[in-house]
Amino acid sequence: MQLAQENPDFTYVLRGASEAGVLVNQETLTRSFLLTPNRIVQDWRPTSAADLTPDDMLALLELEPALVLLGTGPRQRFPSAAAMAALLTRGIGIEVMDSGAAARTFNVVATEGRKVVVAFLLPG
């Protein structure tokens, strides 16, 4: 069976996630970052779900998402209720998952043309 690679019409594609970092296009990022299909914000402050504060969510809000995917490393770890409420009270959905699932989900949702931001928490 012949397979054809579909090239999305956006700038950033997530190629994978491991404990070493997250592969964006051809570069492995090892520090927490935010990503939309066409924009990357590197060196986001928090390094773990426990470290995430409502103030950290301001950087996400500036990207005007309809949905936020939060990749928390090799395991799903939930941030505080206050951190999640910073998005939910503004009508922005947030899904918390391990980083591999966040990468896969981002690519699907971005291909659908939805306003999605993925936030990866990495120990850096």
Stockholm file with secondary structure:
# STOCKHOLM 1.0

chainA/1-124         MQLAQENPDFTYVLRGASEAGVLVNQETLTRSFLLTPNRIVQDWRPTSAADLTPDDMLALLELEPALVLLGTGPRQRFPSAAAMAALLTRGIGIEVMDSGAAARTFNVVATEGRKVVVAFLLPG
#=GR chainA/1-124 SS CCCCCCCCSSSCCEEEEETTEEEETTEEECEEEEEETTEEECCCSCCSGGGCCGGGHHHHHTTCCSEEEEECSSSCCCCCHHHHHHHHTTTCEEEEECHHHHHHHHHHHHHTTCCEEEEEEEEC
#=GC SS_cons         CCCCCCCCSSSCCEEEEETTEEEETTEEECEEEEEETTEEECCCSCCSGGGCCGGGHHHHHTTCCSEEEEECSSSCCCCCHHHHHHHHTTTCEEEEECHHHHHHHHHHHHHTTCCEEEEEEEEC
//
